[in-house]
Amino acid sequence: MFAVMKTGGKQYRVQAGDVLRVEKLAADAGETVQFNEIMMVGSTVGAPLVDDAGVQATVIDQIKGEKVINFVRRRRKHSSKRTVGHRQKLTLVRITEILEKGAGKSGVKAAVGAAALGAAAAAAAAPAKKAAPKKAAAPKAEAAPAAEVEGTKPANLLTEAREGGADDLKKISGVGPKLEGLLHENGVFHFDQIAAWGPAEIAYMDDKLSFKGRIERDNWIAQATEFAAE
């Protein structure tokens, strides 16, 4: 009776007494191993594997395959050349028994590839990363509403410019001809008038000029103080 089994990514047609070279197994010489990936036994074809079937074998030795020479020539790398040799690690086994049924209860060690076993051991040895406990989000503090400053009419407003004429208020950043005209209409002709305003006076003039926040945003007070000093 013959069987078709799979190991190391390859398929083999075997019968009792056959000697095979398979991909390296995690087993010592003299050990008995069992291949459980059986695709066909006699006339029974698996879908894709035959349930409870197995192929038992005795490990003869751990060997190496024929040396394979790999020649590498790199273009555009100053014509560098490299020769690499490789010998695949293999396991020599002798097929002893083919089981159509009862492989699961045979008690024989399953044939496991050395590479697969090493990867599984490395994964088991790696410390599992514990997810850090999530910290409860602190409740967001509600922003206190900004206190509104009550506007107060500046005491230094004039009905007309002083002797020598009005200052050129357009020197202040953000003041154009139209805004200068509004300032004149509201009694503001000179830099020293603007320089003397406090928060209450600024709030009053903001409403009059219909440019909320313009005075503080463009820093009129500091500019007017500098121009007045000149």
Residue frames as a rotation matrix with the C-alpha (Angstrom) as fourth column:
MET 1
0.585 0.811 0.000 0.00
0.811 -0.585 0.000 0.00
0.000 0.000 -1.000 0.00
PHE 2
-0.550 -0.757 0.353 1.25
0.751 -0.634 -0.188 3.47
0.366 0.162 0.916 -0.79
ALA 3
0.453 0.634 -0.627 0.43
0.794 -0.607 -0.039 6.96
-0.405 -0.480 -0.778 0.51
VAL 4
-0.045 -0.421 0.906 0.95
0.600 -0.736 -0.312 10.53
0.798 0.530 0.286 -0.59
MET 5
0.423 0.111 -0.899 2.10
0.880 -0.288 0.378 12.69
-0.217 -0.951 -0.220 2.30
LYS 6
0.554 -0.201 0.808 3.13
0.247 -0.887 -0.390 16.31
0.795 0.416 -0.442 2.71
THR 7
0.643 -0.401 -0.653 6.03
0.661 -0.140 0.737 17.72
-0.387 -0.905 0.175 4.74
GLY 8
-0.292 -0.825 -0.483 8.21
0.450 -0.565 0.692 20.81
-0.844 -0.015 0.536 4.41
GLY 9
0.069 0.411 -0.909 5.96
-0.563 -0.736 -0.376 22.17
-0.824 0.537 0.181 1.69
LYS 10
-0.567 -0.307 -0.765 6.61
-0.814 0.355 0.460 19.15
0.130 0.883 -0.451 -0.58
GLN 11
0.566 0.780 0.265 4.60
-0.781 0.611 -0.131 16.05
-0.264 -0.133 0.955 -1.43
TYR 12
-0.624 -0.777 -0.082 6.03
-0.777 0.606 0.168 12.51
-0.080 0.168 -0.982 -1.42
ARG 13
0.570 0.691 -0.444 4.61
-0.706 0.689 0.166 9.19
0.420 0.218 0.881 -2.69
VAL 14
-0.460 -0.786 0.413 5.81
-0.876 0.325 -0.356 6.59
0.146 -0.526 -0.838 -0.19
GLN 15
0.669 0.572 -0.475 5.42
-0.361 0.808 0.465 2.97
0.650 -0.140 0.747 0.87
ALA 16
0.883 -0.300 0.361 6.91
-0.277 0.286 0.917 0.90
-0.378 -0.910 0.169 3.66
GLY 17
0.462 -0.807 0.367 10.69
0.718 0.584 0.380 0.53
-0.521 0.088 0.849 3.35
ASP 18
0.581 -0.240 0.778 11.28
0.557 -0.580 -0.595 3.72
0.594 0.778 -0.203 1.32
VAL 19
-0.082 -0.658 -0.749 14.17
0.887 -0.390 0.246 5.98
-0.454 -0.644 0.616 2.38
LEU 20
0.606 0.407 0.683 13.52
0.674 -0.719 -0.170 9.71
0.422 0.563 -0.710 1.95
ARG 21
-0.691 -0.672 -0.266 15.37
0.723 -0.634 -0.276 12.97
0.017 -0.383 0.924 2.37
VAL 22
0.393 0.889 0.235 12.93
0.808 -0.456 0.374 15.55
0.440 0.043 -0.897 3.76
GLU 23
0.182 -0.262 0.948 13.22
-0.219 -0.950 -0.221 19.08
0.959 -0.167 -0.230 5.10
LYS 24
-0.744 -0.659 -0.111 14.99
-0.055 0.226 -0.973 19.09
0.666 -0.718 -0.204 8.48
LEU 25
0.418 0.874 -0.247 12.84
0.128 0.212 0.969 17.66
0.899 -0.437 -0.023 11.29
ALA 26
-0.035 -0.353 0.935 13.13
-0.898 -0.400 -0.184 18.37
0.439 -0.846 -0.303 15.00
ALA 27
0.940 0.291 0.180 14.08
-0.339 0.865 0.369 14.77
-0.049 -0.408 0.912 15.88
ASP 28
0.016 -0.972 0.234 17.21
-0.867 0.103 0.487 12.76
-0.497 -0.210 -0.842 16.75
ALA 29
-0.332 -0.242 -0.912 18.59
-0.745 0.660 0.096 9.74
0.579 0.711 -0.400 14.91
GLY 30
-0.934 0.018 -0.357 16.74
0.163 0.910 -0.381 6.56
0.318 -0.414 -0.853 15.95
GLU 31
-0.659 0.748 -0.072 13.51
-0.269 -0.324 -0.907 8.35
-0.702 -0.578 0.415 16.87
THR 32
-0.604 0.597 0.529 10.18
0.797 0.466 0.384 7.34
-0.017 0.654 -0.757 15.35
VAL 33
-0.767 0.375 -0.522 8.04
-0.256 -0.923 -0.287 10.15
-0.589 -0.087 0.803 13.97
GLN 34
-0.266 0.772 0.577 4.64
0.809 0.504 -0.302 10.30
-0.525 0.387 -0.758 12.35
PHE 35
-0.998 0.017 -0.067 3.60
-0.055 -0.786 0.616 12.40
-0.043 0.618 0.785 9.37
ASN 36
-0.464 0.886 -0.023 -0.03
0.460 0.218 -0.860 13.41
-0.757 -0.410 -0.509 9.73
GLU 37
-0.005 0.452 -0.892 -0.61
-0.647 -0.681 -0.342 15.44
-0.762 0.576 0.296 6.56
ILE 38
-0.710 -0.164 0.685 -1.73
0.253 0.848 0.466 12.54
-0.657 0.504 -0.560 4.35
MET 39
-0.447 0.495 -0.745 -3.33
-0.759 -0.651 0.023 13.46
-0.474 0.576 0.666 1.07
MET 40
0.373 0.552 -0.746 -3.98
-0.829 0.559 -0.001 9.95
0.417 0.619 0.666 -0.22
VAL 41
-0.448 -0.440 0.778 -3.86
-0.685 0.728 0.017 6.38
-0.574 -0.526 -0.628 1.13
GLY 42
-0.616 0.195 0.763 -4.31
0.441 0.888 0.129 3.59
-0.653 0.416 -0.633 -1.38
SER 43
-0.533 0.509 0.676 -7.51
0.727 -0.135 0.674 4.45
0.434 0.850 -0.298 -3.24
THR 44
0.446 0.692 -0.567 -8.74
0.885 -0.436 0.165 6.92
-0.133 -0.575 -0.807 -0.58
VAL 45
-0.378 -0.516 0.769 -8.27
0.642 -0.744 -0.185 10.54
0.668 0.424 0.612 -1.62
GLY 46
-0.419 0.149 -0.896 -8.41
0.817 -0.369 -0.443 13.26
-0.397 -0.917 0.033 1.01
ALA 47
0.177 0.544 0.820 -10.35
0.760 -0.605 0.237 16.51
0.626 0.581 -0.520 0.80
PRO 48
0.520 -0.654 -0.550 -7.69
-0.724 0.004 -0.689 17.77
0.453 0.756 -0.472 1.09
LEU 49
-0.599 -0.769 0.223 -6.38
-0.765 0.468 -0.442 15.38
0.236 -0.436 -0.869 3.82
VAL 50
-0.039 0.519 -0.854 -7.41
0.003 0.855 0.519 11.87
0.999 0.017 -0.035 4.77
ASP 51
0.410 0.299 0.862 -8.86
-0.790 -0.356 0.500 11.89
0.456 -0.885 0.090 8.29
ASP 52
0.658 -0.120 0.743 -6.99
-0.609 0.495 0.619 9.94
-0.443 -0.860 0.253 10.97
ALA 53
0.904 -0.427 0.031 -4.38
0.352 0.700 -0.621 8.61
0.243 0.572 0.783 8.48
GLY 54
0.689 -0.724 0.013 -0.65
-0.590 -0.551 0.590 8.72
-0.420 -0.414 -0.807 9.07
VAL 55
0.718 -0.596 -0.359 2.76
0.058 0.565 -0.823 7.63
0.694 0.570 0.441 7.89
GLN 56
0.886 -0.437 0.155 5.33
-0.196 -0.050 0.979 6.51
-0.420 -0.898 -0.130 10.45
ALA 57
0.670 -0.738 -0.078 9.08
0.041 0.141 -0.989 6.66
0.741 0.660 0.125 9.85
THR 58
0.692 -0.570 -0.442 12.37
0.631 0.181 0.754 6.17
-0.350 -0.802 0.485 11.69
VAL 59
0.877 -0.447 -0.174 14.94
-0.476 -0.854 -0.210 8.97
-0.055 0.268 -0.962 11.62
ILE 60
0.744 -0.667 -0.042 18.20
0.618 0.710 -0.337 7.64
0.255 0.225 0.940 10.20
ASP 61
-0.279 -0.885 -0.371 20.35
0.921 -0.357 0.159 10.78
-0.273 -0.298 0.915 10.35
GLN 62
0.743 0.331 -0.581 20.50
0.186 -0.937 -0.296 14.55
-0.643 0.112 -0.758 10.05
ILE 63
-0.080 -0.769 0.634 22.33
0.896 0.223 0.385 15.36
-0.437 0.599 0.671 6.81
LYS 64
-0.062 0.020 -0.998 23.03
-0.263 -0.965 -0.003 18.16
-0.963 0.262 0.065 4.36
GLY 65
0.819 0.422 0.388 22.08
0.271 0.312 -0.911 18.27
-0.506 0.851 0.141 0.70
GLU 66
0.143 -0.772 0.619 24.41
0.989 0.094 -0.111 18.85
0.028 0.628 0.778 -2.23
LYS 67
-0.344 -0.369 -0.864 26.21
0.452 -0.871 0.192 22.18
-0.823 -0.324 0.466 -2.32
VAL 68
0.526 0.568 0.633 24.44
0.848 -0.290 -0.444 24.75
-0.069 0.771 -0.634 -4.47
ILE 69
-0.578 -0.782 -0.236 26.55
0.711 -0.624 0.324 27.52
-0.401 0.020 0.916 -6.00
ASN 70
0.646 0.761 0.052 24.93
0.720 -0.585 -0.373 30.91
-0.253 0.278 -0.926 -6.48
PHE 71
-0.497 -0.842 0.212 26.87
0.857 -0.437 0.272 33.38
-0.137 0.317 0.938 -8.64
VAL 72
0.620 0.693 -0.367 25.94
0.656 -0.715 -0.243 37.05
-0.431 -0.090 -0.898 -8.30
ARG 73
-0.554 -0.737 0.387 27.17
0.832 -0.489 0.261 39.76
-0.003 0.467 0.884 -10.63
ARG 74
0.237 0.644 -0.727 26.11
0.642 -0.666 -0.380 43.33
-0.729 -0.377 -0.571 -9.89
ARG 75
0.051 -0.143 0.988 25.70
0.889 -0.444 -0.110 45.76
0.454 0.885 0.104 -12.73
ARG 76
0.387 0.048 0.921 26.69
0.028 -0.999 0.040 49.39
0.922 0.011 -0.388 -12.13
LYS 77
0.963 -0.159 0.217 28.57
-0.228 -0.056 0.972 48.36
-0.143 -0.986 -0.090 -8.99
HIS 78
0.158 -0.968 -0.196 32.06
-0.959 -0.198 0.205 48.42
-0.237 0.156 -0.959 -10.50
SER 79
0.243 0.020 -0.970 31.39
-0.636 0.758 -0.144 44.97
0.733 0.651 0.197 -11.98
SER 80
-0.420 -0.388 0.820 31.52
-0.896 0.322 -0.307 43.30
-0.146 -0.864 -0.483 -8.55
LYS 81
0.042 0.361 -0.932 31.09
-0.451 0.839 0.305 39.53
0.891 0.407 0.198 -8.45
ARG 82
-0.337 -0.101 0.936 30.20
-0.930 0.190 -0.315 37.21
-0.146 -0.977 -0.158 -5.62
THR 83
-0.265 0.215 -0.940 29.92
-0.311 0.904 0.294 33.45
0.913 0.370 -0.173 -5.32
VAL 84
-0.220 0.301 0.928 27.77
-0.973 -0.006 -0.229 32.00
-0.064 -0.954 0.294 -2.53
GLY 85
-0.667 -0.013 -0.745 27.55
-0.188 0.970 0.152 28.34
0.721 0.241 -0.650 -1.58
HIS 86
-0.175 0.679 0.713 24.65
-0.985 -0.115 -0.132 26.73
-0.007 -0.725 0.688 0.28
ARG 87
-0.800 0.007 -0.600 23.88
-0.054 0.995 0.084 23.25
0.598 0.099 -0.796 1.61
GLN 88
0.041 0.938 0.344 20.30
-0.715 -0.213 0.666 22.63
0.698 -0.274 0.662 2.69
LYS 89
-0.789 -0.233 0.569 19.82
-0.597 0.512 -0.617 20.87
-0.148 -0.827 -0.543 6.03
LEU 90
-0.006 0.756 -0.654 17.82
-0.703 0.462 0.541 17.65
0.711 0.463 0.529 5.58
THR 91
-0.157 0.012 0.988 16.65
-0.821 0.554 -0.137 14.66
-0.549 -0.832 -0.077 7.57
LEU 92
-0.589 -0.103 -0.801 17.06
-0.605 0.714 0.353 11.09
0.536 0.692 -0.483 6.28
VAL 93
-0.197 0.622 0.758 14.09
-0.824 0.314 -0.472 8.87
-0.532 -0.718 0.450 7.23
ARG 94
-0.956 0.011 -0.292 12.93
-0.153 0.834 0.530 5.32
0.249 0.552 -0.796 6.50
ILE 95
-0.121 0.987 0.105 9.18
-0.920 -0.151 0.361 4.71
0.373 -0.053 0.926 6.12
THR 96
-0.941 -0.260 0.216 8.11
-0.334 0.819 -0.467 1.94
-0.055 -0.512 -0.857 8.50
GLU 97
-0.605 0.788 0.113 4.30
0.706 0.597 -0.382 1.90
-0.369 -0.152 -0.917 8.47
ILE 98
-0.862 0.465 0.204 1.32
-0.235 -0.721 0.652 3.43
0.450 0.514 0.730 6.69
LEU 99
-0.771 0.618 -0.152 -1.84
0.418 0.311 -0.854 3.84
-0.481 -0.722 -0.498 8.77
GLU 100
-0.589 0.666 0.457 -5.22
0.407 -0.244 0.880 4.20
0.698 0.705 -0.127 7.07
LYS 101
0.537 0.766 0.355 -6.91
-0.072 -0.377 0.923 4.73
0.841 -0.521 -0.147 10.45
GLY 102
0.843 -0.062 -0.535 -5.90
0.521 0.344 0.781 5.26
0.136 -0.937 0.323 14.07
ALA 103
-0.052 -0.923 0.382 -3.06
0.598 -0.335 -0.728 7.72
0.800 0.191 0.569 13.53
GLY 104
0.155 0.178 0.972 -4.50
-0.439 -0.869 0.229 10.04
0.885 -0.462 -0.056 16.18
LYS 105
0.840 0.232 0.490 -4.25
-0.541 0.305 0.783 7.31
0.032 -0.924 0.382 18.86
SER 106
0.662 -0.612 -0.433 -0.90
0.225 0.713 -0.665 5.86
0.715 0.343 0.609 17.88
GLY 107
0.920 -0.289 -0.266 1.02
0.205 -0.224 0.953 7.84
-0.335 -0.931 -0.147 20.48
VAL 108
0.089 -0.920 0.382 3.95
0.989 0.127 0.075 8.42
-0.118 0.371 0.921 18.07
LYS 109
-0.152 -0.275 -0.949 5.59
0.321 -0.922 0.216 11.83
-0.935 -0.272 0.229 18.06
ALA 110
0.835 0.505 0.219 4.37
0.395 -0.271 -0.878 14.04
-0.384 0.819 -0.426 15.20
ALA 111
-0.132 -0.887 0.441 7.00
0.985 -0.067 0.161 15.03
-0.113 0.456 0.883 12.64
VAL 112
0.843 0.358 -0.401 7.59
0.366 -0.929 -0.059 18.78
-0.394 -0.097 -0.914 13.02
GLY 113
0.512 -0.663 0.546 9.91
0.535 -0.251 -0.807 20.88
0.672 0.705 0.226 10.87
ALA 114
-0.157 -0.678 -0.718 12.85
0.986 -0.152 -0.073 22.37
-0.059 -0.719 0.692 12.76
ALA 115
-0.852 -0.167 0.496 12.20
0.288 -0.941 0.179 25.82
0.436 0.295 0.850 11.27
ALA 116
0.037 0.963 0.269 8.55
-0.051 -0.267 0.962 25.80
0.998 -0.049 0.039 12.32
LEU 117
0.507 0.108 -0.855 9.45
0.767 0.396 0.505 24.57
0.393 -0.912 0.118 15.81
GLY 118
-0.531 -0.794 -0.295 12.07
0.847 -0.491 -0.203 27.31
0.016 -0.358 0.934 16.22
ALA 119
-0.683 0.342 0.646 9.63
-0.008 -0.887 0.461 30.01
0.730 0.309 0.609 15.16
ALA 120
0.412 0.891 -0.192 7.00
0.158 0.137 0.978 28.72
0.897 -0.433 -0.084 17.60
ALA 121
0.226 -0.413 -0.882 9.55
0.963 0.230 0.139 28.63
0.145 -0.881 0.450 20.44
ALA 122
-0.808 -0.559 0.184 10.66
0.545 -0.829 -0.126 32.19
0.223 -0.001 0.975 19.72
ALA 123
-0.292 0.795 0.532 7.06
-0.144 -0.587 0.797 33.38
0.946 0.156 0.286 19.71
ALA 124
0.597 0.530 -0.601 6.39
0.457 0.391 0.799 31.64
0.659 -0.752 -0.008 23.03
ALA 125
-0.091 -0.739 -0.668 9.56
0.995 -0.047 -0.083 33.08
0.030 -0.672 0.740 24.61
ALA 126
-0.664 -0.139 0.735 8.78
0.288 -0.954 0.079 36.63
0.690 0.264 0.674 23.54
PRO 127
-0.788 0.388 -0.478 7.21
0.448 -0.170 -0.878 38.49
-0.421 -0.906 -0.040 26.47
ALA 128
-0.064 0.855 0.515 3.62
0.947 -0.111 0.301 39.41
0.315 0.507 -0.803 25.73
LYS 129
-0.920 -0.226 0.320 3.11
0.167 -0.965 -0.202 43.15
0.354 -0.133 0.926 25.65
LYS 130
-0.274 0.844 -0.462 0.40
0.925 0.100 -0.366 44.17
-0.262 -0.527 -0.808 28.02
ALA 131
-0.060 0.345 0.937 -1.76
0.567 -0.760 0.317 46.99
0.821 0.551 -0.150 26.86
ALA 132
-0.948 -0.306 -0.082 -1.35
0.254 -0.580 -0.774 49.96
0.189 -0.755 0.628 29.16
PRO 133
-0.184 0.939 -0.291 -4.54
0.944 0.086 -0.319 50.69
-0.274 -0.334 -0.902 31.05
LYS 134
-0.225 0.174 0.959 -6.33
0.571 -0.774 0.274 53.64
0.789 0.609 0.075 29.60
LYS 135
-0.872 -0.091 -0.481 -6.37
0.451 -0.529 -0.719 56.63
-0.189 -0.844 0.502 31.88
ALA 136
0.169 0.986 -0.005 -9.74
0.956 -0.165 -0.244 58.12
-0.241 0.037 -0.970 32.49
ALA 137
-0.344 -0.261 0.902 -9.97
0.636 -0.771 0.020 61.38
0.690 0.581 0.431 30.65
ALA 138
-0.728 0.032 -0.685 -10.05
0.570 -0.526 -0.631 64.32
-0.381 -0.850 0.365 33.00
PRO 139
0.352 0.920 0.174 -13.25
0.895 -0.277 -0.349 66.33
-0.273 0.278 -0.921 32.69
LYS 140
-0.408 -0.487 0.772 -12.67
0.741 -0.671 -0.032 69.40
0.533 0.559 0.635 30.60
ALA 141
-0.431 0.206 -0.879 -12.90
0.644 -0.612 -0.459 72.57
-0.633 -0.763 0.131 32.58
GLU 142
0.433 0.657 0.617 -15.40
0.897 -0.379 -0.226 74.92
0.085 0.652 -0.754 31.13
ALA 143
-0.637 -0.685 0.353 -13.83
0.677 -0.716 -0.168 78.18
0.368 0.132 0.920 30.10
ALA 144
-0.173 0.544 -0.821 -15.10
0.703 -0.516 -0.489 81.06
-0.689 -0.662 -0.293 32.15
PRO 145
0.527 0.414 0.742 -16.84
0.828 -0.447 -0.339 83.62
0.192 0.793 -0.578 30.01
ALA 146
-0.578 -0.792 0.195 -14.68
0.745 -0.610 -0.269 86.66
0.332 -0.010 0.943 29.42
ALA 147
-0.015 0.544 -0.839 -15.78
0.761 -0.538 -0.362 89.59
-0.649 -0.644 -0.406 31.49
GLU 148
0.159 0.150 0.976 -17.10
0.865 -0.498 -0.065 92.35
0.476 0.854 -0.209 29.28
VAL 149
-0.699 -0.455 -0.552 -15.75
0.652 -0.723 -0.228 95.80
-0.296 -0.519 0.802 29.94
GLU 150
0.438 0.897 -0.059 -18.40
0.819 -0.425 -0.386 98.47
-0.371 0.121 -0.921 30.10
GLY 151
-0.178 -0.529 0.830 -17.60
0.864 -0.488 -0.126 101.27
0.471 0.694 0.544 27.72
THR 152
0.327 0.189 -0.926 -16.97
0.668 -0.739 0.086 104.78
-0.668 -0.646 -0.368 29.01
LYS 153
0.838 0.024 0.545 -16.84
0.458 -0.573 -0.680 107.84
0.296 0.819 -0.491 26.81
PRO 154
-0.170 -0.972 -0.159 -13.29
0.959 -0.126 -0.255 109.27
0.228 -0.196 0.954 26.79
ALA 155
0.519 0.350 -0.780 -13.07
0.645 -0.759 0.089 112.60
-0.560 -0.549 -0.620 28.62
ASN 156
-0.289 -0.776 -0.561 -10.49
0.130 -0.612 0.780 113.98
-0.948 0.153 0.278 26.18
LEU 157
-0.086 0.318 0.944 -12.68
0.980 0.198 0.023 114.11
-0.180 0.927 -0.329 23.07
LEU 158
-0.698 -0.241 -0.674 -12.60
0.150 -0.970 0.192 117.42
-0.700 0.033 0.713 21.16
THR 159
0.487 0.872 -0.044 -15.01
0.220 -0.171 -0.960 119.27
-0.845 0.458 -0.275 18.92
GLU 160
0.963 -0.266 -0.047 -12.16
-0.118 -0.260 -0.958 120.29
0.243 0.928 -0.282 16.61
ALA 161
0.397 -0.894 -0.207 -8.42
0.803 0.448 -0.394 119.87
0.445 -0.009 0.896 16.21
ARG 162
0.477 -0.347 -0.808 -6.05
0.553 -0.596 0.582 121.98
-0.684 -0.724 -0.093 18.27
GLU 163
0.743 -0.284 -0.607 -3.97
-0.520 -0.815 -0.256 124.77
-0.422 0.506 -0.753 16.81
GLY 164
-0.402 -0.909 -0.111 -1.59
-0.745 0.255 0.617 123.45
-0.532 0.331 -0.779 14.20
GLY 165
0.035 0.526 -0.850 -4.16
-0.917 0.355 0.181 121.02
0.397 0.773 0.495 12.81
ALA 166
0.819 0.381 0.429 -5.01
-0.522 0.804 0.284 117.36
-0.237 -0.456 0.858 13.35
ASP 167
-0.276 -0.894 0.354 -2.32
-0.603 0.448 0.660 114.67
-0.748 -0.031 -0.663 13.54
ASP 168
-0.163 0.151 -0.975 -2.04
-0.896 0.391 0.210 112.24
0.413 0.908 0.072 10.63
LEU 169
0.123 0.300 0.946 -3.88
-0.801 0.592 -0.084 109.37
-0.586 -0.748 0.313 12.32
LYS 170
0.892 0.211 -0.400 -3.33
-0.433 0.651 -0.624 107.23
0.129 0.729 0.672 9.21
LYS 171
-0.124 -0.990 -0.062 0.18
-0.821 0.137 -0.554 106.57
0.557 -0.018 -0.830 10.53
ILE 172
-0.255 0.115 0.960 -1.41
-0.765 0.583 -0.273 104.10
-0.591 -0.804 -0.061 12.93
SER 173
-0.966 -0.158 -0.203 -1.44
-0.250 0.770 0.587 100.59
0.064 0.618 -0.784 11.44
GLY 174
-0.618 0.784 0.053 -4.97
0.780 0.620 -0.078 99.68
-0.094 -0.007 -0.996 10.34
VAL 175
0.109 0.648 -0.754 -6.24
0.356 -0.734 -0.579 103.27
-0.928 -0.206 -0.310 10.10
GLY 176
-0.515 -0.182 0.838 -7.18
0.857 -0.104 0.504 104.36
-0.005 0.978 0.209 6.60
PRO 177
-0.926 0.143 0.350 -8.86
-0.048 -0.963 0.265 107.53
0.375 0.229 0.898 5.33
LYS 178
-0.024 0.997 -0.072 -12.35
-0.044 0.071 0.997 106.23
0.999 0.027 0.042 6.13
LEU 179
0.314 0.099 -0.944 -11.46
0.846 0.423 0.326 105.23
0.431 -0.901 0.049 9.69
GLU 180
-0.769 -0.595 -0.234 -9.64
0.639 -0.705 -0.307 108.51
0.018 -0.385 0.923 10.22
GLY 181
-0.630 0.613 0.477 -12.83
-0.215 -0.727 0.652 110.36
0.746 0.308 0.590 9.20
LEU 182
0.366 0.779 -0.509 -14.85
0.316 0.410 0.856 108.33
0.875 -0.474 -0.096 11.75
LEU 183
-0.158 -0.520 -0.840 -12.33
0.982 0.006 -0.188 109.25
0.103 -0.854 0.510 14.46
HIS 184
-0.950 -0.176 0.257 -12.67
0.183 -0.983 0.003 112.92
0.252 0.050 0.966 13.59
GLU 185
-0.179 0.967 0.183 -16.48
-0.163 -0.213 0.963 112.64
0.970 0.143 0.195 13.72
ASN 186
0.611 0.396 -0.685 -16.16
0.517 0.456 0.725 111.20
0.600 -0.797 0.074 17.26
GLY 187
0.947 -0.152 0.284 -13.81
-0.282 -0.814 0.508 113.94
0.154 -0.561 -0.813 18.48
VAL 188
0.542 -0.816 0.201 -10.44
0.376 0.449 0.810 112.21
-0.752 -0.363 0.550 18.03
PHE 189
0.980 -0.196 -0.022 -7.82
-0.126 -0.533 -0.836 114.33
0.152 0.823 -0.548 16.20
HIS 190
0.274 -0.935 0.225 -4.52
-0.877 -0.339 -0.341 113.73
0.395 -0.104 -0.913 17.99
PHE 191
-0.069 -0.426 -0.902 -2.23
-0.048 0.905 -0.423 110.81
0.996 0.014 -0.082 18.96
ASP 192
-0.902 -0.373 0.219 -2.11
-0.218 -0.044 -0.975 111.83
0.373 -0.927 -0.042 22.63
GLN 193
-0.084 0.944 0.319 -5.90
-0.996 -0.090 0.006 111.42
0.035 -0.318 0.948 22.87
ILE 194
0.599 0.289 -0.747 -5.66
-0.420 0.908 0.014 107.77
0.682 0.305 0.665 21.78
ALA 195
-0.348 -0.853 -0.389 -2.59
-0.006 0.417 -0.909 107.14
0.937 -0.314 -0.151 23.96
ALA 196
-0.775 0.044 0.631 -4.57
-0.604 -0.344 -0.719 108.14
0.186 -0.938 0.293 27.07
TRP 197
0.221 0.949 -0.225 -7.39
-0.791 0.310 0.528 105.61
0.571 0.061 0.819 26.59
GLY 198
-0.640 -0.285 0.714 -7.93
-0.671 0.661 -0.337 102.79
-0.376 -0.694 -0.614 29.08
PRO 199
-0.940 0.260 0.223 -9.98
0.315 0.911 0.267 99.57
-0.134 0.321 -0.937 28.66
ALA 200
-0.099 0.972 -0.214 -13.31
0.600 -0.114 -0.792 101.33
-0.794 -0.207 -0.572 29.25
GLU 201
0.102 0.075 -0.992 -12.54
-0.497 -0.860 -0.116 104.07
-0.862 0.505 -0.051 26.70
ILE 202
-0.854 -0.452 -0.259 -11.34
-0.460 0.420 0.782 101.46
-0.244 0.787 -0.567 24.17
ALA 203
-0.668 0.677 0.310 -14.63
0.637 0.735 -0.234 99.54
-0.386 0.041 -0.922 24.58
TYR 204
0.196 0.749 -0.633 -16.61
0.207 -0.663 -0.720 102.73
-0.959 0.010 -0.285 23.97
MET 205
-0.110 -0.316 -0.942 -14.65
-0.762 -0.582 0.285 103.67
-0.639 0.749 -0.176 20.84
ASP 206
-0.938 -0.171 0.302 -14.89
0.011 0.855 0.519 100.09
-0.347 0.490 -0.800 19.49
ASP 207
-0.168 0.964 0.207 -18.66
0.746 0.262 -0.612 100.46
-0.644 0.052 -0.763 19.46
LYS 208
0.371 0.306 -0.877 -18.50
-0.146 -0.913 -0.380 103.88
-0.917 0.269 -0.294 17.86
LEU 209
-0.328 -0.625 -0.709 -16.13
-0.812 -0.197 0.549 102.78
-0.483 0.756 -0.443 15.11
SER 210
0.722 0.692 0.002 -17.98
-0.624 0.654 -0.428 99.45
-0.297 0.307 0.904 14.48
PHE 211
0.258 -0.707 -0.658 -14.63
-0.431 0.525 -0.734 97.60
0.864 0.473 -0.169 14.44
LYS 212
0.901 0.200 0.386 -14.84
-0.430 0.287 0.856 95.39
0.060 -0.937 0.345 17.52
GLY 213
0.742 -0.643 0.189 -11.36
0.381 0.637 0.671 94.55
-0.552 -0.426 0.717 18.81
ARG 214
0.695 -0.489 0.528 -9.50
0.504 -0.192 -0.842 96.56
0.513 0.851 0.113 16.15
ILE 215
0.692 -0.423 0.585 -7.91
-0.546 -0.837 0.041 98.98
0.473 -0.347 -0.810 18.66
GLU 216
0.504 -0.500 0.704 -6.35
-0.597 0.388 0.702 96.24
-0.625 -0.774 -0.103 20.80
ARG 217
0.760 -0.180 0.625 -5.61
0.441 0.848 -0.292 93.90
-0.477 0.497 0.724 17.89
ASP 218
0.572 -0.547 0.611 -3.59
0.545 -0.303 -0.782 96.54
0.613 0.780 0.124 16.03
ASN 219
0.054 -0.596 -0.802 -2.14
0.986 -0.095 0.137 97.95
-0.158 -0.798 0.582 19.29
TRP 220
0.425 0.202 0.882 -3.27
0.523 -0.850 -0.058 101.51
0.738 0.486 -0.467 18.68
ILE 221
0.994 0.029 -0.110 -2.36
0.108 -0.533 0.839 102.67
-0.034 -0.846 -0.532 22.19
ALA 222
0.312 -0.950 -0.027 1.34
0.539 0.153 0.828 101.76
-0.783 -0.273 0.559 21.86
GLN 223
-0.155 -0.356 0.922 1.54
0.977 -0.192 0.090 103.20
0.145 0.915 0.378 18.34
ALA 224
0.618 0.483 0.620 -0.21
0.420 -0.870 0.259 106.43
0.665 0.100 -0.740 19.34
THR 225
0.877 -0.358 -0.321 2.07
0.221 -0.294 0.930 106.80
-0.428 -0.886 -0.179 22.38
GLU 226
-0.045 -0.955 0.292 5.14
0.800 0.141 0.583 106.50
-0.598 0.260 0.758 20.15
PHE 227
-0.110 0.063 0.992 3.82
0.855 -0.503 0.126 108.99
0.507 0.862 0.002 17.57
ALA 228
0.874 0.469 0.130 2.77
0.323 -0.758 0.567 111.44
0.364 -0.453 -0.814 20.29
ALA 229
0.568 -0.736 -0.369 6.30
0.456 -0.092 0.885 111.36
-0.685 -0.671 0.283 21.74
GLU 230
-0.269 -0.660 0.702 7.68
0.955 -0.087 0.284 112.37
-0.126 0.747 0.653 18.33
